[in-house]
């Protein structure tokens, strides 16, 4: 059972209702995670803004989804594992093998593996990476801006993992 309420988009009012309308127009539904975030319009709007900004970043949607899976695995977030597996497969068209590998922080492409390894290291070290960790990801061809985007993806996904783990959000995607 959920520890935090997932608001009903049909009865919600104010700023959260406006945000829910935008989400529903884009996705055709309002996922339970966002319905839970709607308890604080500031939380939901902050999530949507950072997520939207990163979706047009240099790393691209595919690496963003793979990072989300790596981070969700480390943080034991079943909601995010299920959501990002579904999104990765159905919307981004990532094959199931790559989705599974991302949960381990690896990929058949060495450059992508470097990003996922760095993301995993960030989570495991609580953000306190060292110069060697940064140099490893940069040696794989990532520039300073892209390294910053990896950090931002980790922060965004750690936030959603923590929120869903706290809320015990009911999974509304096929469960993995």
Kinemage of the C-alpha trace (Angstrom):
@kinemage 1
@onewidth
@group {chain A} dominant
@subgroup {mainchain}
@vectorlist {calphas} color= white
{ca unk a 1} P 0.000 0.000 0.000
{ca unk a 2} L 1.217 3.471 -0.839
{ca unk a 3} L 2.643 5.573 1.991
{ca unk a 4} L 1.924 8.851 0.181
{ca unk a 5} L -1.271 9.572 -1.714
{ca unk a 6} L -1.345 9.561 -5.506
{ca unk a 7} L -3.798 12.331 -6.363
{ca unk a 8} L -6.718 11.727 -8.689
{ca unk a 9} L -6.163 13.917 -11.774
{ca unk a 10} L -9.915 14.318 -12.232
{ca unk a 11} L -10.491 15.874 -8.797
{ca unk a 12} L -7.205 17.740 -8.346
{ca unk a 13} L -7.323 21.542 -8.607
{ca unk a 14} L -4.923 24.466 -8.935
{ca unk a 15} L -1.348 24.263 -10.177
{ca unk a 16} L -1.176 20.465 -9.856
{ca unk a 17} L -4.291 20.153 -12.044
{ca unk a 18} L -2.647 22.360 -14.689
{ca unk a 19} L 0.484 20.219 -14.607
{ca unk a 20} L -1.559 17.000 -14.722
{ca unk a 21} L -3.400 18.302 -17.800
{ca unk a 22} L -0.079 18.918 -19.563
{ca unk a 23} L 1.186 15.450 -18.631
{ca unk a 24} L -2.026 13.792 -19.796
{ca unk a 25} L -1.912 15.686 -23.089
{ca unk a 26} L 1.637 14.457 -23.661
{ca unk a 27} L 1.440 10.895 -22.309
{ca unk a 28} L -2.269 10.094 -22.453
{ca unk a 29} L -2.228 9.412 -18.703
{ca unk a 30} L -0.720 10.716 -15.467
{ca unk a 31} L 1.577 8.027 -13.994
{ca unk a 32} L 1.269 7.319 -10.274
{ca unk a 33} L 4.709 8.788 -9.575
{ca unk a 34} L 3.652 12.148 -10.990
{ca unk a 35} L 0.277 11.909 -9.266
{ca unk a 36} L 2.185 11.478 -6.002
{ca unk a 37} L 4.495 14.395 -6.827
{ca unk a 38} L 1.366 16.485 -7.406
{ca unk a 39} L 0.895 16.745 -3.650
{ca unk a 40} L 3.464 19.535 -4.001
{ca unk a 41} L 3.163 21.461 -7.259
{ca unk a 42} L 6.735 22.694 -6.689
{ca unk a 43} L 8.030 19.108 -6.606
{ca unk a 44} L 6.117 18.088 -9.729
{ca unk a 45} L 7.064 21.221 -11.650
{ca unk a 46} L 10.725 20.885 -10.654
{ca unk a 47} L 10.762 17.265 -11.810
{ca unk a 48} L 9.084 18.119 -15.115
{ca unk a 49} L 11.419 21.042 -15.783
{ca unk a 50} L 14.645 19.121 -15.141
{ca unk a 51} L 13.386 16.059 -16.980
{ca unk a 52} L 12.360 18.194 -19.940
{ca unk a 53} L 15.662 20.036 -20.048
{ca unk a 54} L 17.673 16.806 -19.939
{ca unk a 55} L 15.563 15.213 -22.670
{ca unk a 56} L 16.996 17.743 -25.120
{ca unk a 57} L 20.536 17.474 -23.779
{ca unk a 58} L 23.639 16.267 -25.571
{ca unk a 59} L 23.449 12.743 -24.116
{ca unk a 60} L 20.130 11.957 -25.774
{ca unk a 61} L 17.127 9.997 -24.664
{ca unk a 62} L 18.651 6.521 -24.973
{ca unk a 63} L 21.572 7.144 -22.631
{ca unk a 64} L 19.214 8.969 -20.276
{ca unk a 65} L 16.989 5.890 -20.062
{ca unk a 66} L 19.967 3.579 -19.582
{ca unk a 67} L 21.288 5.786 -16.774
{ca unk a 68} L 17.825 5.706 -15.186
{ca unk a 69} L 17.956 1.905 -15.104
{ca unk a 70} L 21.482 1.824 -13.683
{ca unk a 71} L 20.540 4.262 -10.915
{ca unk a 72} L 17.224 2.528 -10.144
{ca unk a 73} L 19.006 -0.796 -9.749
{ca unk a 74} L 21.559 0.630 -7.304
{ca unk a 75} L 18.797 2.411 -5.350
{ca unk a 76} L 16.468 -0.625 -5.382
{ca unk a 77} L 13.563 1.292 -6.913
{ca unk a 78} L 11.106 -1.191 -8.397
{ca unk a 79} L 8.812 1.584 -9.665
{ca unk a 80} L 11.594 3.215 -11.707
{ca unk a 81} L 12.949 -0.121 -12.930
{ca unk a 82} L 9.485 -0.963 -14.245
{ca unk a 83} L 8.776 2.492 -15.685
{ca unk a 84} L 12.135 2.908 -17.434
{ca unk a 85} L 12.139 -0.641 -18.778
{ca unk a 86} L 8.723 0.049 -20.323
{ca unk a 87} L 9.714 3.510 -21.618
{ca unk a 88} L 13.066 2.237 -22.888
{ca unk a 89} L 11.508 -0.639 -24.771
{ca unk a 90} L 8.268 0.882 -26.050
{ca unk a 91} L 9.117 4.552 -26.596
{ca unk a 92} L 12.892 4.710 -27.070
{ca unk a 93} L 13.086 1.297 -28.791
{ca unk a 94} L 16.006 -0.067 -26.757
{ca unk a 95} L 16.336 -3.838 -27.046
{ca unk a 96} L 15.751 -6.005 -23.981
{ca unk a 97} L 19.405 -7.103 -23.757
{ca unk a 98} L 20.597 -3.491 -23.470
{ca unk a 99} L 17.919 -2.763 -20.876
{ca unk a 100} L 19.096 -5.708 -18.777
{ca unk a 101} L 22.762 -4.763 -19.189
{ca unk a 102} L 22.006 -1.197 -18.050
{ca unk a 103} L 20.758 -2.543 -14.739
{ca unk a 104} L 24.305 -3.847 -14.220
{ca unk a 105} L 25.830 -0.580 -15.419
{ca unk a 106} L 27.184 -2.026 -18.648
{ca unk a 107} L 26.521 -1.860 -22.383
{ca unk a 108} L 27.937 -3.457 -25.525
{ca unk a 109} L 29.237 0.001 -26.476
{ca unk a 110} L 32.306 0.912 -24.389
{ca unk a 111} L 31.508 4.638 -24.436
{ca unk a 112} L 28.017 4.011 -23.060
{ca unk a 113} L 29.474 1.638 -20.470
{ca unk a 114} L 31.755 4.459 -19.292
{ca unk a 115} L 28.722 6.732 -18.749
{ca unk a 116} L 26.822 4.014 -16.892
{ca unk a 117} L 29.861 3.114 -14.797
{ca unk a 118} L 30.294 6.773 -13.861
{ca unk a 119} L 26.588 7.039 -12.997
{ca unk a 120} L 26.803 3.937 -10.811
{ca unk a 121} L 29.940 5.246 -9.127
{ca unk a 122} L 28.235 8.579 -8.403
{ca unk a 123} L 25.400 6.799 -6.613
{ca unk a 124} L 27.639 4.386 -4.745
{ca unk a 125} L 29.940 7.183 -3.572
{ca unk a 126} L 27.123 9.588 -2.718
{ca unk a 127} L 28.436 12.022 -5.330
{ca unk a 128} L 31.951 12.090 -3.857
{ca unk a 129} L 33.748 10.886 -6.957
{ca unk a 130} L 37.462 11.453 -7.386
{ca unk a 131} L 39.566 12.812 -10.243
{ca unk a 132} L 40.214 9.289 -11.538
{ca unk a 133} L 36.466 8.582 -11.776
{ca unk a 134} L 35.948 11.784 -13.766
{ca unk a 135} L 38.970 11.152 -15.962
{ca unk a 136} L 37.722 7.651 -16.809
{ca unk a 137} L 34.442 8.960 -18.208
{ca unk a 138} L 36.184 11.826 -20.014
{ca unk a 139} L 38.687 9.371 -21.534
{ca unk a 140} L 35.721 7.588 -23.100
{ca unk a 141} L 34.972 10.762 -25.059
{ca unk a 142} L 32.596 12.699 -22.814
{ca unk a 143} L 33.200 16.436 -22.518
{ca unk a 144} L 32.660 18.536 -19.407
{ca unk a 145} L 29.085 19.388 -20.378
{ca unk a 146} L 28.193 15.756 -20.956
{ca unk a 147} L 29.743 14.757 -17.626
{ca unk a 148} L 27.551 17.437 -16.040
{ca unk a 149} L 24.521 15.930 -17.786
{ca unk a 150} L 25.373 12.476 -16.431
{ca unk a 151} L 25.479 13.984 -12.936
{ca unk a 152} L 22.118 15.695 -13.564
{ca unk a 153} L 20.544 12.443 -14.789
{ca unk a 154} L 21.822 10.671 -11.675
{ca unk a 155} L 20.429 13.429 -9.452
{ca unk a 156} L 17.036 13.389 -11.185
{ca unk a 157} L 16.775 9.615 -11.009
{ca unk a 158} L 17.995 9.429 -7.427
{ca unk a 159} L 15.256 11.926 -6.563
{ca unk a 160} L 12.565 9.820 -8.244
{ca unk a 161} L 13.958 6.618 -6.707
{ca unk a 162} L 13.893 8.129 -3.228
{ca unk a 163} L 10.410 9.551 -3.717
{ca unk a 164} L 9.000 6.266 -5.001
{ca unk a 165} L 10.730 4.231 -2.312
{ca unk a 166} L 9.405 6.628 0.353
{ca unk a 167} L 5.886 6.739 -1.109
{ca unk a 168} L 5.806 3.031 -1.948
{ca unk a 169} L 4.281 4.204 -5.216
{ca unk a 170} L 1.926 1.676 -6.778
{ca unk a 171} L 3.569 0.487 -10.009
{ca unk a 172} L 1.386 1.311 -13.005
{ca unk a 173} L 3.728 -0.159 -15.623
{ca unk a 174} L 4.476 -3.837 -16.309
{ca unk a 175} L 6.446 -4.884 -13.239
{ca unk a 176} L 10.026 -6.065 -13.666
